[in-house]
Structures are given as C-alpha cells and as structure tokens.
Amino acid sequence: MGKKVLVVDDSALMRKHIGGLLKDAGFETFLARNGKEAVEMVIEVRPDVVTLDINMPEMDGLTALSQIMTARPTPTIMVSSLTNKGALATLEAMAMGAVDYVAKPSGTISLSIDSIADSLVAKVQAAATAQVKSLRTRAQVTVAQMQPKPVALRAPGPRKLTSTAFGLVLIGVSTGGPRTLEEILPLLPASLPWPVLVVQHMPASFTAPFATRLNTLCQLHVKEAAAIEDIQPGTVYIARGGSDMAVGERAGRLIIITKPESSKFLWHPSVDVLVASALTCVPPDRLIGVQLTGMGYDGAETMAELKRRGGRTIAESEETAVVFGMPKELISRGGATTVLPSGKIASHIDRWLR
C-alpha cells in the first residue's frame, strides 16, 4: 500500500468521501470520529499525513493538533471553512504546525468533494514528504515577538517611495508559509529601510486575518494590500487572496496595484506577477527576492531573472523548508544568490540593507 493517511471528521459522510477519494489515489486510509480518537490513532497507526476537521465534539481539531504535535509531530492538513471564524482557527492551526489546509465542502457533499478532489490529493501528496516541527512552547517564542512594537517607527507618515530611491523586498511562499513567515517577519527590525511585499498562496477570506495576526507579532507594520496604494517604508504588504499583487508607478511614486487573477498563472496570488512587475519599475540592484517553502515553481523563473539582472535572492534551505519545492526550483535555475535556513533569513536581509 501507499502512504498512510488518517482522516478525522465527526461527519460519517465526510469521512467516507474523503477516505474514499484518498484511497482511490493510492493512499492507505484510516478514519477517526473526533480529536480524541485522532490523537490515539496517530500514536497507534503512525500515519504519514492527517487530515483534520476543526469543529468536532469531545475534542476539537485545534486541541487535537496541539497534542499530536507534542506526542508525535505529523504532517497535518486542516479541513476548514472559508468563514472569518474558520480562517482565524486555521491560521492558529498553521502556527501550531499544520502544513496546509483545504476548504471544507458545503452544500451537497458528494458534489462539493469533487471540486476539491485534485487540490486535496495534491496537498496530501506534498504533506507526505513535508517536514514538521514539534509544537513550540511559549518559552520558545523569539524575543522580537515578545517586545512591544515601536509605534513611532512603524508609522511611515507622508514619505513616499520613488522608483529611484530605496528598494523592495519581495517574498514568495506557499505550503507551510504562515508558520514560516511568523518565524521570519517578526525578526525584521522596525528600522528596515525597504518595504516588504509578500505573496502567500491563500484564499481571499484568509489574507486579511493573516495580516492582522502578523501585525501583532512584527516590529514592522503589516497590512493586507489595498486595491491601489502608495508603497511606504516600515510596512509589510500581504497580497490579497483571490487576486494578484503588482508594483506600478504613479506620478513617479511606487504603488501597489491589485489585479484580477490571470489564467496565465497556476497559483494565486502570483509570485511571478509581483516579481515581473517590480522589475519594470525598480532597478534590479534595489530588489531582494526571497523564495520560501511551497509546492510548485511560482516565482522561480522571475526571481532567477532578477538575479541575472543584478538583483539579490535568497532561497530557503531544504533543512527548514516544510516543502522544498519553490526554493529548489529557484536553486535549480541558478537563481539563488544564497541558500539559508529560515532562522537566518531576516538577519541576512537586514545585513544586506545596512
């Protein structure tokens, strides 16, 4: 048999459909009705991947995940609703070590399951090779995350960025990204001279809560990018889900432009769209590209082009990447100026910009 997957859901029908779908894809499947059963079966069965519902009786998914990540860290995919409440719970799960999530089907389950089938199978396949870390204790939170935010420095005021002044840090990330970003962005100092633009593959209902969460952790100001706005220092912009984020110019100033998703690109928000647009507005030597954990190759070619034109790039190393897809693609194209574990990326960016 193939890799072992534990499907956890309080709905018998959902367990049946998800389990059948994964079995047809070649996985050996096991079923659990709630979080308590899930924790017991993770220890007994030792699955390669867990798909975990959030709202369940007796023990909910977040409680179960915390126990799984403590007892036997296992790649886990959350099955989450796309509501605001579901987004917040999913982001909490990602911070605890879940590697990815799929949208919980609504309406007629047998029909809705088909709409997420390809995504679910692909994510389970990626998770089966993902690296997970045990749940961090409160004592392991970085000093930067515990310090109060320097409000005076994070309010950029009227200063605007022009295409000939300062520069941009461009970050692309997918599977495993939320937790990785929570490990990197809080370590960037409030005095960082260049703004940071982040493309995290995420649905529209998740990016605003994610930006709000990051804003409580980071010394820089973090916000979801608006449809059109001036790019300001002291700010991290999170691309809005359901669209693509591009860099443009208006009256000599750098701006963010939110565009409809283009069918030319497989993943959204698109790293390729962001990097390609930045190269049309900013000198390459004033761009830093950072390729983090994720499936696929989004951003690999455009960041390699950035390096070929004289820019600098960082690829996350295999030792820390949850899924070594996107960074590996950048490295294979000769597009990485340096390869670093996630814990050293923030300090390296800061050193480059001093």
Secondary structure, 3 states (H helix, E strand, C coil): CCCEEEEECCCHHHHHHHHHHHHHCCCEEEEECCHHHHHHHHHHHCCCEEEEECCCCCCCHHHHHHHHHHHCCCCEEEEECCCHHHHHHHHHHHHHCCCEEEECCCCCHHHHHHHHHHHHHHHHHHHCCCCCCCCCCHHHCCHHHHCCCCHHHHCCCCCCCECCCCCEEEEEECCCHHHHHHHHHHHCCCCCCCCEEEEECCCHHHHHHHHHHHHHHCCCEEEECCCEEECCCCEEEECCCCEEEEEEEECCEEEEEEEECCCCCCCCCCHHHHHHHHHHHCCHHHEEEEECCECCCCCHHHHHHHHHCCCEEEEECCCCCCCECHHHHHHHCCCCCEEECHHHHHHHHHHHHC
